[in-house]
Amino acid sequence: MRLRSYIFMLIGCAAMTGCSHKEKKPLVDNMPKAPVVMDPFRFHKLIEVSPGNYYDVLSWGRGGVDTSSLLILHSDSITRKYTTTTGDINGQIVDAYNSDMDIDGHPEILIQAKRKDTINYTTMYAYEFYESKVQKLDFPKLSSSQRKGYRGNDNFYISEGKLIREFPIYKGSGPSAKPTGAQRKLEYSLSSNSFNVKQLSKDSTSVNDKAVVQETKPVEKKSTKAKKTVAKKTTKKHHKEVSHKKKKHHHR
């Protein structure tokens, strides 16, 4: 009896151990994963401008990765209107932004594409959407002063209804160029379907050292002349006082 009880106890312990092992299952990650973009699509971002007003921004194309086609699918689920906008892209789409910079109630979709060339690392594509039409906007290129020291690594974001662009400034050219630690900051606004650019940061790219020296020298000359004039007036006054004293002494 004792042996039988002992065997039953062992079987019970083994069963309990097996149950405990079964309970320790690996944790399942229930977090939703980002949807995988399948060929021939390369990029996808959903922008919700307002409830029921959606813009799906996609790039697609088989073959080379440096060029592709743009596809913007506008879904107005309230009025049940669906429109498609297409265009060519030079580079790879990095991000897409939504704004209403001219505050006219019509959204602008701004698309950032990254390129490999050494002059224009970033290209922006801009579209303004109306009720029944789409207008492509010309995004301004960097001017010669804005492009000085530019080597890409742009950071775009929307702030107070304006598009802000920041990028590091480099010194030198080619592979030997090194970052200066300074950042150039530009602000883009929209008026009458035309972009206006304003530089918010202050850097030395537009300052000519020679011009500063030339502006400083004339100031120094003027101050010197002023001192000499004062010195001459003082000397004349001194001579008059001395001659007056001599005459007074001679009269006595």
For each residue, the residues with C-beta under 8 A, 3 or more apart:
1: 4 5
2: 5 6
3: 6 7
4: 1 7 8
5: 1 2 8 9
6: 2 3 9 10
7: 3 4 10 11
8: 4 5 11 12
9: 5 6 12 13
10: 6 7 13 14
11: 7 8 14 15
12: 8 9 15 16
13: 9 10 16 17
14: 10 11 17 18
15: 11 12 18 19
16: 12 13 19 20
17: 13 14 20 21
18: 14 15 21 22
19: 15 16 22 23
20: 16 17 23 24
21: 17 18 24
22: 18 19 25
23: 19 20
24: 20 21
25: 22
26:
27:
28:
29:
30:
31:
32:
33:
34:
35: 44
36:
37: 41 42 43 44
38: 41
39: 62
40: 60 61 62
41: 37 38 44 58 59 60
42: 37 59 60 61 65 68 92 93
43: 37 57 58 59 92 93
44: 35 37 41 56 57 58
45: 56 57 95 96
46: 54 55 56 57
47: 54 55 56 57 96 98 109
48: 51 53 54 55
49: 53 54 55 98 107
50: 53
51: 48 78
52: 76 77 78
53: 48 49 50 74 75 76 77 78
54: 46 47 48 49 74 75 76 77
55: 46 47 48 49 72 73 74 75 98 107 109 129
56: 44 45 46 47 71 72 73 75
57: 43 44 45 46 47 70 71 72 93 96 109 111
58: 41 43 44 70 71 72 73
59: 41 42 43 68 69 70 71 89 92 93
60: 40 41 42 68 69 71
61: 40 42 64 67 68 69
62: 39 40
63:
64: 61 67
65: 42 68 92
66: 90 91 92 115 116
67: 61 64 88 89 90 91
68: 42 59 60 61 65 88 89 92 93
69: 59 60 61 86 87 88 89
70: 57 58 59 85 86 87 88 89 93 111 125
71: 56 57 58 59 60 84 85 86
72: 55 56 57 58 84 85 86 109 127 134
73: 55 56 58 82 83 84
74: 53 54 55 81 82 83 84 85 129
75: 53 54 55 56 82
76: 52 53 54 79 80 81 82
77: 52 53 54 80
78: 51 52 53
79: 76
80: 76 77
81: 74 76
82: 73 74 75 76
83: 73 74 134
84: 71 72 73 74
85: 70 71 72 74 127 134
86: 69 70 71 72
87: 69 70 125 136
88: 67 68 69 70
89: 59 67 68 69 70 92 93 111 113 125
90: 66 67 113 115 123
91: 66 67 113 114 115 116 123
92: 42 43 59 65 66 68 89 113 114
93: 42 43 57 59 68 70 89 96 111 112 113 114
94: 112 113 114 122
95: 45 111 112 156
96: 45 47 57 93 109 110 111 112
97: 109 110 111 112 156 157 158 163
98: 47 49 55 107 108 109 110 158
99: 107 108 110 158 161 163
100: 103 104 105 106 107 108 161
101: 108 161 162 163 188 189 190
102: 189 190 191 192 193
103: 100 161
104: 100
105: 100
106: 100 128 129 130
107: 49 55 98 99 100 128 129
108: 98 99 100 101 126 127 128 129 137 190
109: 47 55 57 72 96 97 98 126 127 129
110: 96 97 98 99 124 125 126 139 156 163
111: 57 70 89 93 95 96 97 124 125 126 127
112: 93 94 95 96 97 122 123 124 154 156
113: 89 90 91 92 93 94 122 123 124 125
114: 91 92 93 94 121 122 152
115: 66 90 91 120 121 122 123
116: 66 91 121
117: 120 121
118: 121 151
119: 147
120: 115 117 123 141 142
121: 114 115 116 117 118 150 151 152 153 154
122: 94 112 113 114 115 152 154
123: 90 91 112 113 115 120 139
124: 110 111 112 113 139 156
125: 70 87 89 110 111 113 136 139
126: 108 109 110 111 136 137 138 139 195
127: 72 85 108 109 111 134 135 136 137
128: 106 107 108 134 135 137 193
129: 55 74 106 107 108 109 134
130: 106 133 134 135
131:
132:
133: 130
134: 72 83 85 127 128 129 130
135: 127 128 130 193
136: 87 125 126 127
137: 108 126 127 128 190 193 194 195
138: 126 194 195
139: 110 123 124 125 126 195
140: 188 195 197
141: 120
142: 120 146 147 150
143: 146 147 197
144: 147 148
145: 148 205 206
146: 142 143 150 184 186 197 199 205
147: 119 142 143 144 150
148: 144 145 169 205
149: 169 170 171 180 184 205
150: 121 142 146 147 167 169 170 184
151: 118 121 167 168 170 177
152: 114 121 122 167
153: 121 167 168
154: 112 121 122 165 166 167
155: 165 166 167
156: 95 97 110 112 124 163 164 165
157: 97 163 164
158: 97 98 99 161 162 163 164
159: 162 164
160:
161: 99 100 101 103 158
162: 101 158 159 187 188 189
163: 97 99 101 110 156 157 158 187 188 189
164: 156 157 158 159 185 186 187 188 200
165: 154 155 156 185 186 187 188
166: 154 155 183 184 185 186
167: 150 151 152 153 154 155 183 184
168: 151 153 179 180 181 182 183 184
169: 148 149 150 179 180 182 183 184 203 205
170: 149 150 151 177 178 179 180
171: 149 177 178 179 180
172: 176 177 178
173: 176 177
174: 177
175:
176: 172 173
177: 151 170 171 172 173 174
178: 170 171 172
179: 168 169 170 171
180: 149 168 169 170 171
181: 168
182: 168 169 201 203
183: 166 167 168 169 201
184: 146 149 150 166 167 168 169 199 201 203 205
185: 164 165 166 199 200 201
186: 146 164 165 166 197 198 199 200
187: 162 163 164 165 197 198 199 200
188: 101 140 162 163 164 165 195 196 197
189: 101 102 162 163 195 196 198
190: 101 102 108 137 193 194 195 196
191: 102 194 196
192: 102
193: 102 128 135 137 190
194: 137 138 190 191
195: 126 137 138 139 140 188 189 190
196: 188 189 190 191
197: 140 143 146 186 187 188
198: 186 187 189
199: 146 184 185 186 187
200: 164 185 186 187
201: 182 183 184 185
202:
203: 169 182 184 206
204: 207
205: 145 146 148 149 169 184
206: 145 203
207: 204 211 212
208: 211 212
209: 212 213
210: 213 214
211: 207 208 214 215
212: 207 208 209 215 216
213: 209 210 216 217
214: 210 211 217 218
215: 211 212 218 219
216: 212 213 219 220
217: 213 214 220 221
218: 214 215 221 222
219: 215 216 222 223
220: 216 217 223 224
221: 217 218 224 225
222: 218 219 225 226
223: 219 220 226 227
224: 220 221 227 228
225: 221 222 228 229
226: 222 223 229 230
227: 223 224 230 231
228: 224 225 231 232
229: 225 226 232 233
230: 226 227 233 234
231: 227 228 234 235
232: 228 229 235 236
233: 229 230 236 237
234: 230 231 237 238
235: 231 232 238 239
236: 232 233 239 240
237: 233 234 240 241
238: 234 235 241 242
239: 235 236 242 243
240: 236 237 243 244
241: 237 238 244 245
242: 238 239 245 246
243: 239 240 246 247
244: 240 241 247 248
245: 241 242 248 249
246: 242 243 249 250
247: 243 244 250 251
248: 244 245 251 252
249: 245 246 252
250: 246 247
251: 247 248
252: 248 249
